[in-house]
């Protein structure tokens, strides 16, 4: 299936009260492997089969916490429906109030890193302070044109340093009643500034 290449969305976490707090204090047992999400995942065999997450929040109610690498089982099901390439590890979560959760959660990492910007048609500034022979880091994108041939539904986009999804993913996420994120259209109004992100 060919996707409408003008219909992609940057995914932002949407804090909105109980269960979707701005910050989740996290303590993992055992400790997670150290890595920088912008550079890619560590080898998958560096992860354990299961982790316990102890947190100071009283509740978790969202389905996707992109800043915290958490996703509900419902989010995993949606990703599987759309053949999204991801890696997950089940979590046991201990809330500060010792109450139970209505959802089961997982560590969640996108395996695919895809640059989708058409460099010839877009208007942008390159970050000169970060040097890497293999990657371009954008400090600003004033006009973001998505290149042809992008057929994935959810992936990490290094152009903006965030997850990006297709219109189909967005519509299914909403229709299935999943919560926790905003979808920002990559259209003629979309702008990226690394200092505002």
N, C-alpha and C positions, 0 to 999 in steps of 0.2 A: 504494500500500500504506500502510495506517495502522500506525504504530508503537505499541507499548505505551509510553505516555508516562511510566510510572513506571520504565522501564528505560533510563536513560541513565547514562553513566559518565564521570567526570573521568579524563583520561589524565595519568599521572605517569611521568616517566622512572624506570627501575628499574636503577640501577647494580648490577652483579654480576660483578665480576672483569674478566678480560682481554677487551678489545673493548667493554666497557660501563663505562668508567671514569667517576668522579664528575664530572670536569672535562675538557673537551677544549680545549686551547689552539689557537686558530685564527688563521691569517694568510692572508687571501684576496688573490689576484692575478687581475685588478685588484681594487681595494677595492670592497666592497659599498656601495650607496647607504645613507645614514644614515636611520633611521626608528625609531619606537617601535611595537613590535608591538601594543601595547594600543590605539593610536590608528588602526590600519589600515595597509595596505600602501602604499608609494609607487606611483607610476604604473609599470606593468609595463615600459614602454619605457625606464625608468631602469636596468634590469638589462641586463647583457651576455648574449650567447648561451651563454657558457661561462666557468667560473671554475676556478682552481687553488687547492686548499686545502692549505696546509702545516701540519702539526700535530706536536706532540711525543709523541703517543701511539703505541704500537707496533702497535695493531690496532683495527679497527672491526668489530664483529660484530652489532650491533643492526640492526633494520629501521626504527626510528623513534626519533629523538633530538629530542623536542619542545623541549628547552631550547636546542638548537643549530641548529634548523631544518634537520635532515638526514633524508633518507628513502632507503631502498633502492629499486631498481627493483621489487622484489616488493611493497613498500608502495604504490608508485604503481599497480601493477596492481590491487591490492585496492581502492584508492580509485576507480579507473576502473570497476570492476565495480559499485560502489554509487553511481555518478554523483556522487561528491564533487567539489565545485568547488575546485580547487587550482591553484597555479602552481609550476612547477619549472624549475630550470636544472641541466643536467648538470655534474658536478664531476670534475676530475682531482684525486686525493688523493695527497699525498706524506707517507708515514708517517716517523717518526723513524728506524726501522730499515731503511728503503728496501725493505721487503718488499711484495709485491703483496697485494691485497685479494681476498677470495672473493666480494664483492658490489660492484655498481656503485651509487654514491650520487649524490644530487641535493640542491641547495638545495630546500627544500619549504616552501611557505606556503599556509595555508588562505585562500581568498578570502572565505568567508562568515563574518560575525560575527553571531551570533544570541544575543540575550538570551532565556533560556528560563524565567526565574523568574516564577511567578505571584505578583505583588506583593500581591494581596488575600488569598491563602491562606498565604503564607510568613511566617516571623518573621525579621526582620533588623534590622541597624543600618546607617545610611548614614554614610559617611566625610565628616564636615563639613570636613575640612582640604583636600579636593580639590573644587573648584567647577567645574562645567561645566554650562551651560544645557541641553545635549542629552543628557548621560549621567548615570546614577546610579552611584556607586562604593560598593560594600558593604564595610564594615569587618568585619561578622560576619553570618553566616547560621546561625541555630539550627534553623530548619525550612525546608527547600528543597522547595517543591512545583513541579513542572514544569508549565508552562501547556499547555493543549490545543493540538493542531494542529502540533506540532513533527514534521516528517517527514524531516529531514536525518539522514544517517548519521555525518558527521564535520564539525565546524565549530569555530571559535574562540568560546568563550563568555566575553564580557566580565564576566558576573556573578562569575566566579571567576578570570578572567585565565588560562585554560588551555583546551586542546582538550577537547572533549566528544564522545563517540560514542554510537551506538545499541547495543542488545544485539546486533543482527545484525552490526554491524561487529566488536564484541568477539569474538563466536563465530567469525567467519571468520578474524580475525587469529590466534586461538589454533589453530584447526583447520589453517590453512595453515602452522603452525610458525614464525610470525613472532615475533620477540623484542625486548625492550628497554623494555617499559612495564608499568606496573601499571594496572589498571582499578578505580577507586573508585566504587562504586554511589551514585547520588544517590537515596537512600531515606530512611526515617524516622531512620536513624542518622547520616546525613551531616551534617557541620557544616563551615562555612567560617569561617576567621579569617585576615584578610590578613597578620597577623604570623606565622602558623604555616605559611603556604604557601610 
